[in-house]
Amino acid sequence: MIRWMIVVFLALVLISWFAPALQKLGFGRLPGDLRFKLFGREMFLPFTSTILLSLLAAGIAKFL
């Protein structure tokens, strides 16, 4: 269980780092992706984009 939590956390961190490049592809504006301001800082939680990217990665891994 802890492995999955670590994997999800790392995926969220990586997607947050690559968010500007991914926004050009449409990620980050999907329903379920949360963007809000907290204490003057903009926070971004890409739940739906994370699920889509993980499904894409799983599909690629299955065929390779």
Secondary structure, DSSP 8 states (H G I E B T S, - for coil): -HHHHHHHHHHHHHHHHTHHHHHTTTTTSSTTEEEEEETTEEEEEEHHHHHHHHHHHHHHHHH-
